[in-house]
């Protein structure tokens, strides 16, 4: 679990004091990895840089890649004679996952692709803090950092992945594009459905999942004020992330990984594209999803898989079926008796 968290409107301004206690000395900088949408904006001017701190703007237009992590780690090691005091990620799931991965790879040898899997990291990461500027992914609380590698899309799942500090400032999510707000919020909603309907469910994950689901329904079905909506969705994201940390996600996420690996489809919209066709597995959840979609007038893109050949379908299916813990959570140990390549291809062809 994340050991330290601050929540509240305007709490971003506490970041300088929080980091001061973690600085090793003046020559050991903090590296801020920031979504480039904030370049030249007010938020970037509020980042508390001192000494030789470095600010690196990164585009979140594509899913984070192991090669991108390796390049950032090499740059940091070349720019400084010793390890930095820490890494601070500011942005959505892409920036938070990159920050967690970079913090790990600064102390572990080799490429990030070698650590895609469960509990493969042997050395603790350096100090790292996460500050989400959009709500829903749960990346701020999870013990995984999902990356596109040369052979698979898979997280570095480790006890060393989790942030040491998180700042949850709902003000930072103001002005998010409506479609992005919906897709990322639905990532949280789908987390909850998959966790609560999964075979891995336990009292711990259930308590967080039920609260997150309740908050998602309030945000996307009720008529809340903008401020209340931001507050509640940020806490839904936190609780949803906690729920899957102690259980797992399921069918939508497994298949979304296939879309992300082959086509570069962003995680939130990928989950939505798949989930709309999963009445067989989550009938009530899909029905509510479509109500939310209708209320906010969100039309999902079509024809994503229309021009794929059989080899490309096989690649997506292989990536999806490789997510064994997700399938076990969704359908139990005998999931292979239910899920076949033919069934997955039929669903992909609808997208």
C-alpha positions, 0 to 999 in steps of 0.5 A: 500500500502507498504509505503516505497520501495527501488529499484535498483541493490545492494540496499540490502546493505542499509538494515542495515541503514534502520533497524537502525531507526526502532530498539527500543533498543539493547535488542529488536532484528530483526528476519531474516527469510531467505530461507535456500538455502542461508545458508552458501552463500554470501548473508547470510554473508551480512545480517546486524545483530547486538546486539542479532539479530536472523537469522532463515533459513527456507526451501521453499520446501513446502508451508507455513503452519499455524502450521509453523507460530505458531511454529515460533511465539512460538519460538520467544516469548520463546527466548526473553522477549519482542517483537522484533523490527521487522521481515525481510523476505528474499526469495521467496513468501514462506518466504515473506508470513511467515514473514508477518504472523509471524509479525501479530501473534506476536501481535494477540492471538491464532493460525494463522488458526483463521485469514485465511479470510478477515479482521479478524486481530484486532491488528497491526502487528510489523514492518516487511520488505520484500526482494524478491529473486525471482520475480513473486509472488507479495507477496512483495506488497500484503495485504495477506499472503497465508497459508495452514491451517488444513481445507483450503488454504487461506490468512490472508487478512488484512490492517496489513499484508502489509510490512512496507518496501520492498527492490527490488534488482534485483541482488538477483534474479541472479542464480535462477533455470530456471524452478522456474524462469518460474513458478514464473514468470508465477504466475505474468503473470496469475495474470495479465490475471485474473485481467484484464479479471475480473469483479472487474477490475477498472482503478487503477488495470487496469493501474498496470495490463496492465504494468505488462502484458507488462513487462511479455511479454517482459521478456518471449517473447523478447530476453533481456539481463539477467540484463534487464530481472531481472529488468523488471520481478521484476517490473512486479511482483510489478505491478502485485501484485498491480493490484490484490490488487485492484481487484482479481485473478480468475479461475487458482488461485482458482483451484491451491489452491485445488492442493496446499491444497491436494497435496502440489503442489507449487503455481507457478507450480500449477497455470501453471498446471491449466492455460494450460487447461483454454482456455474456460475462458482465450483463448488469455492468454492461447495461449500466455502462451503456446508460452512462455512455448515453447520458454523456453522449459518448459515441465509441469509435467503430471499425478498429479491427475491420482491416486486420488480417488473421496474423494480426488477430492471432497476435492480439489473441495471444497477448490477451490469453497470456494474461492468465491471472486476469482470466483466472479471476474472471472465470476460475482455474478452468477458464480455458474451457470457456475462452477459446481463440475463436471466441476472442476473435469473434469479440474483436471483430465486433470492435 
